[in-house]
Amino acid sequence: MSDSVLYAVDGGVATITLNRPDKLNSFNEEMHVALAAALERAESDDAVRAVLLTGAGRAFCAGQDLADSAAAGAEMDLGATIDRHYNPLVRRIRGLGKPVVCAVNGVAAGAGANVALACDIVIAAASAQFIQAFCRIGLVPDSGGTYFLPHLVGEARAKGLALLGEPLSASQALDWGLIWAVAADDALAGDAAALAGRLAKAPTRGLGLIKQALHAAPSQSLDAQLDMERDLQREAGRTEDFREGVTAFLQKRKPDFKGR
C-alpha cells in the first residue's frame, strides 16, 4: 500500500490514516487509489469489524490537492475525477457493512469535509473546523456535500455553509447535529479508538443492517420503510449474534458477539 495511506488492524478495528501531512492530507491520484484499496481490504477481512478513518498531522483532509489538479491542465474534466474517485469513495463508505468512525483531527475542507460526513459516526477535535471551500474557487460541493448538508442541518444552514464557505467550528458542528461528539485535542485519538473498539465488539451484521435502513429512509415512503424494516429484521433474526444476544440476556451475562 502507498505511504500516502496507513493501514493497521488491532482488536477488530482497521485504522486508516490519510498520510500526506505536508499537504494537509489533500487528495491526489495516489492517495485516492490507496484509500480505495484500504477500504476494500477492511471490507473483505472478516477479522475487521469496525473502521476508524483519520488524518496524520494537523489536518484531517483539505480536499483536492489543487496543485495536482493544476498539473493536469486548465481543461481538466472535474466530472470525470468525481466519477473515477470521489463518488466511488463515498459509496464505498456508505455501503460498507461495518461501522465507520471518522476522527477529524484538524481542518476538514472541501471534499475532506464531506468524506468525513459520509462516515457513520464523526468525532472531532475541539480545534477542528469544517469548511465547504468549493465556493471560494467557483465550484459546487461534491462528495455528497449537497446531499449530506441539507439532510443534517436543514436547507438554510446548508446554503449558508455552501454559499459563504466560512469555517464551522467543531462545537458549532456538534450543536447543529452535523457530528456526533467533540473531544479535547489531546484526547481525540484515544476517544475515537475506544469508540471504534466498542463498535468492533458489537453485532456487526446487525449494525450493517441498521446503516442500510437509515440510509434508505430519506428517499422512501413510510410504507416502504416499514416493509424494509420487516425484511431487515427477518435477516437480523437469523444471525448468530442475535441468538447470542438473547441467550446472554436470559443468562444475565455480557454477550460475546462474533460478527456473524
Phi, psi and omega per residue, in radians:
M1 nan 2.545 3.131
S2 -1.079 2.597 3.081
D3 -1.179 -0.190 -3.136
S4 -1.282 -0.228 3.053
V5 -2.402 2.215 3.113
L6 -1.752 2.543 -3.076
Y7 -2.386 2.248 3.113
A8 -2.590 2.527 3.126
V9 -2.103 2.289 3.096
D10 -2.665 2.219 3.103
G11 1.046 0.583 3.130
G12 1.453 0.029 3.139
V13 -1.901 2.186 3.009
A14 -1.630 1.986 3.098
T15 -1.657 2.106 -3.134
I16 -1.968 2.098 -3.063
T17 -2.038 2.109 3.019
L18 -1.201 2.214 -2.899
N19 -2.279 1.040 2.942
R20 -2.202 1.037 -2.990
P21 -1.034 -0.529 3.129
D22 -1.209 -0.303 3.102
K23 -1.985 0.372 -3.103
L24 0.955 0.583 3.107
N25 0.979 0.569 3.092
S26 -1.250 2.655 -3.048
F27 -1.364 2.271 2.855
N28 -2.187 3.141 -3.078
E29 -1.013 -0.772 -3.103
E30 -1.070 -0.771 -3.112
M31 -1.212 -0.634 3.054
H32 -0.997 -0.856 -3.099
V33 -1.114 -0.739 -3.113
A34 -1.183 -0.686 3.140
L35 -1.189 -0.696 3.083
A36 -1.055 -0.733 3.130
A37 -1.144 -0.689 -3.136
A38 -1.137 -0.759 3.131
L39 -1.171 -0.662 3.089
E40 -1.114 -0.709 3.110
R41 -1.092 -0.783 3.132
A42 -1.138 -0.655 -3.118
E43 -1.164 -0.670 -3.028
S44 -1.527 -0.186 -3.090
D45 -1.621 1.962 -3.112
D46 -1.145 -0.359 3.115
A47 -1.293 -0.324 3.107
V48 -1.594 2.133 -3.101
R49 -2.100 -0.026 3.017
A50 -2.758 2.698 -3.130
V51 -2.132 2.406 3.059
L52 -2.089 2.057 -3.131
L53 -1.885 2.245 3.135
T54 -2.624 -3.071 -3.128
G55 -2.198 2.727 3.082
A56 -1.592 2.574 3.076
G57 1.415 -2.550 -2.986
R58 -1.681 0.093 3.118
A59 -2.341 2.686 2.946
F60 -1.404 -1.047 3.101
C61 -2.925 2.247 -3.124
A62 -1.610 0.289 3.114
G63 1.495 -2.575 -3.114
Q64 -1.266 2.400 3.027
D65 -1.265 1.809 -3.055
L66 -1.156 -0.512 3.074
A67 -1.146 -0.665 3.110
D68 -1.163 -0.690 3.110
S69 -1.168 -0.726 -3.120
A70 -1.094 -0.564 -3.136
A71 -1.137 -0.393 -3.135
A72 -1.414 -0.162 3.101
G73 1.779 2.801 -3.056
A74 -1.162 -0.411 -3.088
E75 -1.627 0.332 3.137
M76 -0.999 2.349 3.128
D77 -1.531 1.723 -3.098
L78 -1.170 -0.528 3.085
G79 -1.085 -0.671 3.118
A80 -1.151 -0.675 3.098
T81 -1.101 -0.718 3.101
I82 -1.124 -0.773 3.119
D83 -1.076 -0.678 -3.042
R84 -1.381 -0.597 -2.992
H85 -2.187 -0.996 -2.959
Y86 -1.211 -0.810 3.137
N87 -1.117 -0.776 3.060
P88 -1.055 -0.607 3.126
L89 -1.110 -0.853 -3.138
V90 -1.112 -0.738 3.137
R91 -1.122 -0.635 3.140
R92 -1.184 -0.753 3.120
I93 -1.100 -0.810 -3.109
R94 -1.181 -0.592 -3.076
G95 -1.543 -0.131 -3.126
L96 -1.067 2.250 -3.098
G97 -1.391 0.412 3.134
K98 -2.398 2.634 -3.133
P99 -1.181 2.465 3.131
V100 -2.070 2.027 3.081
V101 -1.718 2.383 3.060
C102 -1.998 2.170 3.066
A103 -1.802 1.810 -3.094
V104 -1.508 1.750 -2.995
N105 -1.524 -0.094 -3.133
G106 -2.970 -2.627 -3.095
V107 -1.072 2.410 3.017
A108 -2.192 1.836 -3.008
A109 -2.126 2.612 3.096
G110 0.980 -2.299 3.133
A111 -1.044 -0.507 3.107
G112 -1.073 -0.695 3.099
A113 -1.127 -0.741 -3.042
N114 -1.363 -0.510 2.999
V115 -1.119 -0.697 3.075
A116 -1.052 -0.796 -3.108
L117 -1.181 -0.338 3.089
A118 -1.271 -0.330 -3.109
C119 -1.303 2.882 -3.009
D120 -1.348 -0.744 3.121
I121 -2.330 2.187 -3.111
V122 -1.978 2.179 3.031
I123 -2.109 2.298 -3.019
A124 -2.122 2.577 2.993
A125 -1.165 2.624 -3.094
A126 -1.015 -0.537 -3.112
S127 -1.538 -0.037 -3.096
A128 -1.194 2.704 3.061
Q129 -2.378 2.580 3.078
F130 -1.988 2.194 -3.042
I131 -2.319 2.078 3.022
Q132 -1.479 1.401 -2.937
A133 -1.396 -0.033 -3.013
F134 -1.001 -0.744 -3.062
C135 -1.113 -0.352 -3.116
R136 -1.227 -0.352 3.134
I137 -2.171 0.347 3.039
G138 1.371 0.431 -3.115
L139 -1.984 3.031 -3.128
V140 -1.829 2.453 3.068
P141 -0.969 2.287 3.122
D142 -2.145 -2.858 -3.108
S143 0.968 0.588 3.101
G144 1.520 0.079 -3.079
G145 -1.020 -0.747 -3.108
T146 -1.272 -0.199 3.057
Y147 -1.640 -0.906 -3.053
F148 -1.147 -0.763 -3.023
L149 -1.053 -0.946 -3.137
P150 -1.140 -0.549 3.106
H151 -1.194 -0.604 -3.074
L152 -1.529 -0.679 -3.011
V153 -2.153 -0.027 -3.134
G154 1.587 2.822 -3.028
E155 -1.134 -0.728 -3.068
A156 -1.089 -0.842 3.141
R157 -1.216 -0.651 3.118
A158 -1.053 -0.762 3.136
K159 -1.152 -0.702 3.104
G160 -1.064 -0.784 3.135
L161 -1.124 -0.764 -3.042
A162 -1.341 -0.624 -3.061
L163 -1.489 -0.474 -3.115
L164 -1.730 -0.507 3.118
G165 1.145 0.453 -3.130
E166 -1.439 2.560 3.128
P167 -1.106 2.431 3.052
L168 -1.941 2.120 -3.116
S169 -1.209 2.815 3.112
A170 -1.063 -0.719 -3.123
S171 -1.142 -0.672 3.104
Q172 -1.218 -0.684 3.084
A173 -1.048 -0.657 3.089
L174 -1.171 -0.799 -3.135
D175 -1.068 -0.610 -3.118
W176 -1.448 -0.090 -3.138
G177 1.422 0.329 -3.122
L178 -1.389 -0.521 -3.108
I179 -2.328 2.983 -3.069
W180 -1.500 -0.778 -3.011
A181 -2.700 2.815 3.038
V182 -2.143 2.417 3.115
A183 -2.178 2.678 2.998
A184 -1.007 2.555 -3.057
D185 -0.894 -0.788 -3.074
D186 -1.391 -0.087 3.130
A187 -1.856 -0.157 -3.017
L188 -1.006 -0.888 -3.064
A189 -1.020 -0.795 -3.140
G190 -1.177 -0.741 3.139
D191 -1.131 -0.730 -3.139
A192 -1.170 -0.706 3.115
A193 -1.119 -0.708 3.125
A194 -1.132 -0.711 3.123
L195 -1.122 -0.804 3.117
A196 -1.117 -0.670 3.110
G197 -1.103 -0.677 3.089
R198 -1.093 -0.764 3.128
L199 -1.155 -0.580 -3.137
A200 -1.182 -0.327 3.118
K201 -1.706 0.023 -3.115
A202 -1.539 3.013 3.108
P203 -1.246 1.667 -2.937
T204 -0.991 -0.823 -3.105
R205 -1.131 -0.647 3.087
G206 -1.108 -0.718 3.111
L207 -1.119 -0.684 3.099
G208 -1.082 -0.666 3.116
L209 -1.233 -0.608 3.055
I210 -1.065 -0.810 3.090
K211 -0.967 -0.814 -3.086
Q212 -1.037 -0.763 -3.109
A213 -1.184 -0.768 -3.106
L214 -1.182 -0.632 3.126
H215 -1.201 -0.534 -3.107
A216 -1.379 -0.461 -2.950
A217 -0.970 -0.763 -3.057
P218 -1.071 -0.430 -3.069
S219 -1.799 0.101 -3.069
Q220 -2.050 2.728 2.991
S221 -1.321 2.879 3.091
L222 -1.026 -0.754 -3.125
D223 -1.060 -0.757 3.140
A224 -1.144 -0.663 3.141
Q225 -1.205 -0.671 3.080
L226 -1.075 -0.724 3.100
D227 -1.134 -0.675 3.116
M228 -1.139 -0.747 3.090
E229 -1.016 -0.736 3.106
R230 -1.033 -0.838 -3.078
D231 -1.172 -0.729 3.140
L232 -1.222 -0.607 3.110
Q233 -1.157 -0.644 3.067
R234 -1.054 -0.765 3.125
E235 -1.144 -0.769 -3.139
A236 -1.102 -0.632 -3.113
G237 -1.184 -0.199 3.135
R238 -1.721 0.062 -3.083
T239 -1.497 2.715 3.052
E240 -1.102 -0.642 -3.106
D241 -1.134 -0.617 3.078
F242 -1.098 -0.792 3.133
R243 -1.083 -0.703 3.113
E244 -1.152 -0.697 3.137
G245 -1.085 -0.762 3.124
V246 -1.167 -0.782 -3.140
T247 -1.063 -0.773 3.139
A248 -1.114 -0.675 3.117
F249 -1.089 -0.794 -3.124
L250 -1.191 -0.566 -3.136
Q251 -1.556 0.016 3.115
K252 0.954 0.862 3.104
R253 -2.354 2.934 3.118
K254 -1.331 2.304 -3.128
P255 -1.215 2.621 3.085
D256 -2.017 1.458 -3.087
F257 -1.305 2.518 -3.127
K258 -1.952 -0.043 -3.130
G259 1.376 0.381 -3.117
R260 -2.173 nan nan
